């Protein structure tokens, strides 16, 4: 049996200790992967902000088409005229954010290898220095590009809705909600990313 099988068994066994998650993790197990070219993954996330999945995919394809369908270097992104990026459907602010990412990765000499070796909070502290990149965006990067197993997206609306429904959470303020969510999530560590994946799937299946 391969290591992926044992990871799935480990995280499912751990999360099933939570009565709320127990039924959710009976579904197909998830596998996390490290993806190359993290800077481009971050740019793709910026492009997709506040857009439907379909529209985001169209605009990101237009972005790649500027570079003949290939993922560009950060220098190539910096060298791309503002109006060219604006012309694919990006707002003025998103063009600035995309070029901010490229400039930051170059100036700080950030590589995939460097990011892979860092702890999640270190990555968040580093990349949220970029104007236009918030904590939630970096958390998605940690989950879906850097393959970290223990990330909890407390600010994610889908996770909030799922946990409110699943655990019948009562709250008066956003801060109170987040405090209760974080307290609950501690028991899921070191597999909180997988818990989020199952919560998203549960919500998307129509449970919420």
C-alpha positions as CSV (number, residue, x, y, z in Angstrom):
1,X,0.0,0.0,0.0
2,X,1.3,3.5,-0.9
3,X,1.9,6.4,1.4
4,X,-1.3,8.2,0.1
5,X,-3.4,5.4,1.5
6,X,-1.8,5.6,4.9
7,X,-2.2,9.4,5.0
8,X,-5.9,9.0,4.1
9,X,-6.4,6.4,6.8
10,X,-4.6,8.6,9.4
11,X,-6.5,11.7,8.8
12,X,-9.9,10.0,8.5
13,X,-9.3,8.1,11.7
14,X,-8.4,11.3,13.5
15,X,-11.2,13.4,12.2
16,X,-13.8,10.7,12.9
17,X,-13.2,11.4,16.6
18,X,-15.3,14.5,16.1
19,X,-18.9,13.3,15.9
20,X,-19.9,16.1,13.5
21,X,-17.2,15.3,11.0
22,X,-17.5,11.5,11.4
23,X,-20.2,11.1,8.8
24,X,-18.6,13.7,6.4
25,X,-15.2,11.9,6.2
26,X,-16.8,8.6,5.1
27,X,-16.8,10.1,1.7
28,X,-13.9,9.7,-0.7
29,X,-10.6,10.6,0.8
30,X,-8.7,13.7,-0.3
31,X,-5.1,14.0,-1.4
32,X,-3.0,17.1,-1.2
33,X,-0.3,18.0,-3.7
34,X,2.6,20.4,-4.0
35,X,2.3,22.4,-7.2
36,X,5.1,24.2,-9.0
37,X,5.4,27.9,-9.8
38,X,3.7,29.2,-6.7
39,X,3.9,32.8,-7.9
40,X,1.6,32.0,-10.8
41,X,-0.8,30.1,-8.5
42,X,-1.0,33.3,-6.4
43,X,-1.6,35.4,-9.5
44,X,-4.4,33.0,-10.5
45,X,-6.0,33.4,-7.1
46,X,-5.9,37.2,-7.5
47,X,-7.4,37.0,-10.9
48,X,-10.3,34.8,-9.6
49,X,-11.2,37.1,-6.7
50,X,-14.9,38.1,-6.7
51,X,-15.5,36.2,-10.0
52,X,-17.3,33.0,-10.8
53,X,-15.2,30.0,-11.5
54,X,-16.1,30.1,-15.2
55,X,-15.3,33.7,-15.7
56,X,-12.1,33.4,-13.7
57,X,-10.9,30.5,-15.9
58,X,-11.6,32.5,-19.0
59,X,-9.6,35.5,-17.8
60,X,-6.7,33.4,-16.6
61,X,-6.6,31.7,-20.0
62,X,-6.4,35.2,-21.6
63,X,-3.5,36.0,-19.2
64,X,-1.6,32.9,-20.3
65,X,-2.4,33.7,-23.9
66,X,-0.3,36.9,-23.5
67,X,2.7,34.5,-23.1
68,X,1.7,32.1,-25.8
69,X,-0.1,29.8,-23.4
70,X,2.9,29.2,-21.1
71,X,3.3,30.3,-17.5
72,X,5.4,33.4,-17.6
73,X,8.4,34.3,-15.5
74,X,7.9,37.1,-13.0
75,X,10.1,39.4,-15.0
76,X,7.9,38.8,-18.0
77,X,4.8,39.8,-15.9
78,X,6.6,43.0,-14.8
79,X,7.5,43.8,-18.4
80,X,4.0,43.4,-19.6
81,X,2.4,46.8,-20.3
82,X,-0.4,47.8,-17.9
83,X,-2.9,48.2,-20.7
84,X,-2.2,44.7,-22.0
85,X,-3.1,43.2,-18.6
86,X,-6.1,45.6,-18.3
87,X,-7.3,44.5,-21.8
88,X,-7.8,40.8,-20.7
89,X,-10.6,41.9,-18.3
90,X,-8.6,42.7,-15.1
91,X,-9.5,45.8,-13.1
92,X,-6.9,48.5,-12.5
93,X,-6.4,47.3,-8.9
94,X,-6.0,43.7,-10.0
95,X,-3.4,44.6,-12.6
96,X,-1.5,46.4,-9.8
97,X,-1.9,43.4,-7.5
98,X,-0.6,41.0,-10.2
99,X,2.4,43.1,-10.8
100,X,3.0,43.5,-7.1
101,X,3.2,39.7,-6.8
102,X,5.7,39.5,-9.6
103,X,7.9,42.3,-8.1
104,X,7.8,40.9,-4.6
105,X,8.8,37.4,-5.7
106,X,11.7,38.8,-7.7
107,X,12.9,41.3,-5.1
108,X,12.7,38.8,-2.3
109,X,14.1,35.9,-4.4
110,X,11.2,33.7,-3.4
111,X,11.2,30.2,-4.8
112,X,9.0,27.2,-4.5
113,X,11.7,25.4,-2.6
114,X,11.8,28.2,0.0
115,X,8.1,28.3,0.4
116,X,7.9,24.5,0.8
117,X,10.3,24.6,3.7
118,X,8.4,27.3,5.6
119,X,5.8,26.9,8.3
120,X,2.2,28.1,7.3
121,X,2.3,31.1,9.6
122,X,5.7,32.1,8.1
123,X,4.3,31.9,4.6
124,X,1.3,34.0,5.6
125,X,3.5,36.6,7.3
126,X,5.7,36.8,4.2
127,X,3.1,36.9,1.4
128,X,0.6,39.2,3.1
129,X,3.2,41.9,2.8
130,X,2.1,42.1,-0.8
131,X,-0.6,44.7,-1.4
132,X,-3.7,42.9,-2.6
133,X,-2.8,39.6,-0.9
134,X,-4.8,38.8,2.2
135,X,-4.6,36.0,4.7
136,X,-7.4,34.0,3.1
137,X,-5.7,34.1,-0.2
138,X,-2.5,32.7,1.3
139,X,-4.4,30.1,3.2
140,X,-5.8,28.8,-0.1
141,X,-2.3,28.8,-1.5
142,X,-1.1,26.8,1.5
143,X,-3.8,24.2,1.0
144,X,-4.0,23.8,-2.8
145,X,-0.4,24.7,-3.9
146,X,1.9,24.0,-1.0
147,X,0.1,21.0,0.2
148,X,0.0,21.8,3.9
149,X,-2.3,19.5,6.0
150,X,-3.0,21.7,8.9
151,X,-4.5,25.0,7.6
152,X,-7.8,26.3,8.9
153,X,-9.6,29.0,6.9
154,X,-11.7,30.6,9.7
155,X,-12.6,33.6,7.5
156,X,-13.9,31.5,4.6
157,X,-17.7,32.0,4.2
158,X,-18.3,28.4,3.1
159,X,-16.5,27.0,6.2
160,X,-18.4,29.4,8.4
161,X,-21.8,28.4,6.9
162,X,-21.0,24.7,7.1
163,X,-19.8,24.8,10.8
164,X,-22.8,26.9,11.9
165,X,-25.1,24.3,10.4
166,X,-23.2,21.2,11.4
167,X,-22.5,22.2,15.0
168,X,-25.5,24.5,15.5
169,X,-23.2,27.4,16.6
170,X,-24.9,30.3,18.2
171,X,-23.2,33.7,18.1
172,X,-23.8,37.4,18.2
173,X,-20.7,38.8,16.6
174,X,-18.3,37.7,13.9
175,X,-15.5,37.5,16.5
176,X,-17.5,35.2,18.7
177,X,-18.2,32.9,15.8
178,X,-14.5,32.8,14.8
179,X,-13.5,32.1,18.4
180,X,-15.9,29.1,18.6
181,X,-14.8,27.9,15.2
182,X,-11.1,28.0,16.1
183,X,-11.7,26.3,19.4
184,X,-13.6,23.5,17.6
185,X,-10.9,23.2,15.0
186,X,-8.0,22.6,17.5
187,X,-9.2,19.0,17.9
188,X,-8.8,18.4,14.2
189,X,-5.1,19.4,14.2
190,X,-2.8,18.3,12.5
191,X,-5.3,17.6,9.7
192,X,-7.4,20.8,9.6
193,X,-7.0,21.2,5.8
194,X,-8.7,17.9,5.2
195,X,-11.5,18.9,7.6
196,X,-12.0,22.1,5.5
197,X,-12.1,20.0,2.3
198,X,-14.9,17.8,3.7
199,X,-16.8,20.8,5.1
200,X,-16.7,22.5,1.7
201,X,-17.8,19.3,0.0
202,X,-20.7,18.9,2.5
203,X,-21.8,22.4,1.9
204,X,-21.5,22.1,-1.9
205,X,-23.6,18.9,-1.9
206,X,-26.5,21.0,-0.7
207,X,-26.3,20.4,3.0
208,X,-26.2,24.2,3.7
